[in-house]
């Protein structure tokens, strides 16, 4: 099956600093990558959708200047949380979609997630 | 608007069978997905239905009726490790996934 990695798994930072999270599709080319945020006991919330080589499309209410997304290649997307504050503490999950063996073409495969805690 | 409905929580007994329902109203339809999410972890793909009928995969089966806007996930021979949230998601005409809020399944011995 398709594998998506995410790094780091955990990050603790001070308020005001920036944090970069990487998402990689390891065994397939991801034409589209998605970034989600999930607060405890709540459902997934889509933050943005990115296609390789083009600007990300942000969901309503998500600040594009605060959550910078770069989809540099068909296997790598990064999310940078700029000037993080305690309210940004959450579980950030990326997913990748593309042609891969063993699954329907439109399946989204999720990375393991990054738990961000801002002090 | 687009809407996915599934029960918030269900409880079942180890070894039993449970059916988790999902109804949807979306702008177009390009398939319905079921994902499993254990607490503190990311979702993992379980099944995909785009045609009406039942898809069986081991202990898990997923059913779709497009005319009724309805799907269910059937879990047989429940094990304690099946305790998780089960997410129903529909891909709309723009190939965007519309997510349900998830059903928390509690398995009791």
Interface residues (C-beta under 8 A of the other chain):
Chain A: X1 X6 X34 X43 X44 X46 X49 X91 X93 X103 X104 X106 X107 X108 X109 X110 X111 X112 X113 X115
Chain B: X30 X31 X33 X35 X40 X41 X42 X43 X44 X45 X48 X50 X87 X91 X95 X96 X97 X99 X100 X101 X102
